[in-house]
Amino acid sequence: MRIESDYLIVGSGAAGLYFAILTAQSGASVTVVTKSGAGESNTRYAQGGIAAALGSDDSVAFHIQDTLDAGDGLCNRQAVQTAITDGPRVVEDLLQLGTQLSRTAAGELSLGREGGHTRHRVAHADDWTGREISRSLVAAAKAQEGIRLVAGAPVVDLAIDSKGRCRGAWALDGPTAEPLALEARATLLATGGAGQMYSSTTNPAVATGDGLAMAYRSGAILANMEFVQFHPTALAHEQGNTFLITEALRGHGAILVNDEGEPFLERQLHGGSLATRDRVARAIVAELKRSGRRHVYLDVTAQDADETRRRFPNIDRTCREFGIDMTRDRIPVAPAAHYLCGGIHTDLDGRTNVPGLYAAGEAAHTGFHGANRLASNSLLEALVFARRAAEAVADECVDAGIRWPTLPQRRQAAAEVPDRWRTEIGDTMLALVGIERDDAGLKKACHRLDELADEIEAARDDASLEMRNLVTAAQLVANTARMRTESRGVHYNTDHPKRDDETWQHDSLIQLAR
């Protein structure tokens, strides 16, 4: 079976749907393919919001400086300038597309503050921001003529022709897993991150690094894969999971305290509980080592109870499910893998080094985040660079006469994926490639992941495709972390605890040798 369109988008988060809407509005035919339902992505689970210089006391210059400070010397300044300058425009676009953002009594956008920000600049929809943005973009995409949504069709690999150009992708169609050829002039990978390579993550089950692995196998350059950000505050209830507790709760006045109720961050870090995520996560790890406990606590009990419940209904509801009244009780929290700052290396228009292949969102690396992402800059990056890619892609043209690439040969056995594969990848990454790393642990991780990759590749059946991508993403993270013999942002190696600008103030680029 074959579907032909001008543009193919793999993934249905903010970047993919926004790109689809904009290109379809210009008259192009667009196919959006996703392995799960439309809108199931990291976008949907974002709580905080989208950062933009919208307040009367704010400016593009302030936002730029906060982003550069958080990025720890590794941001692409042009990417930072571009994204932050365009921020107000994409927020207005969201409103025009039907996104309902929270407002003040005076009717202005309500702007929250999060870690690393010196101003209140996070536009939000209470603490359901990602869900609201996903809702509005899915609705707009379904209403837009020219967009075809193909759900439940996992993409197997990109289709690269004999001249090295991306012609689209191969997918498996529905329950029968029949090969589906998705042919397009240009392909956008908007597949999100790879949080599932860690056994503790805030990411949904679909975040298995599919786009990253497919791009790597196709010859695309990837950058800064070692920079995996752990969110400092995920719910750590013994009966719960790693439900995200947004940083905006700390912007609302919550503070991090230890088991004795001491606000340990306030005396350790400049900015205290609202310091940048890399520093807060490491400080929590140090406190857990000192105390021998599994978690610390977020304490918001000093704030007005009614206002806290009104502003954070999602967190309030979830905490109550576990017997926690956050207006009276402290919330147990611990860091969990959250966001990949690296990804498929692109220019500022989303182009990769593979002709015809673009990337945007968490799957892409523009250099905007540097070594550590500033809170709520992720949706900003996804939307700004998806818009730029949509404007640039109109110039894509394809030479005639090149045969459509054949589907990579894979056995179609209906084997079940061994549970231990996912468990071993997750446990290896969390133990050895987590918030703190060291040389011996990274060497051990690389060796074990190589063994698992060989085992998964030997299966070569449909059931193992996702695990193949996941272990590839994990290998890329572990190997680039092993290469970078310094500490910077979210990459902290205890054998090399200092930042080394002379040797390492540059991107870590990796490409499959051919």
Secondary structure, DSSP 8 states (H G I E B T S, - for coil): -EEEEEEEEE--SHHHHHHHHHHHHTT--EEEEESSSTT-SHHHH--S-EE-S-STT--HHHHHHHHHHHTTT---HHHHHHHHHHHHHHHHHHHHTT----B-TTSSB-EE--TT-SS--EE-STT-HHHHHHHHHHHHHHHSTTEEEEES--EEEEEE-TTS-EEEEEEEETTTTEEEEEEEEEEEE-----GGGSSSBSS-TT-S-HHHHHHHHTT--EE-TT-EEEEEEEE--TTS---B--THHHHTT-EEE-TT---HHHHHSTTGGGS-HHHHHHHHHHHHHHH--S-EEEE-TTS-HHHHHHH-HHHHHHHHHTT--TTTS-EEEEEEEEEES-EEE--TTSB-SSTTEEE-GGGEE-SSSTTS--TT-HHHHHHHHHHHHHHHGGG----TT-----------------HHHHHHHHHHHHHHSSSSB-HHHHHHHHHHHHHHHHHHHHH-SGGGHHHHHHHHHHHHHHHHHHH--S-BTTB-BTTB-S--HHHH-S--EE----
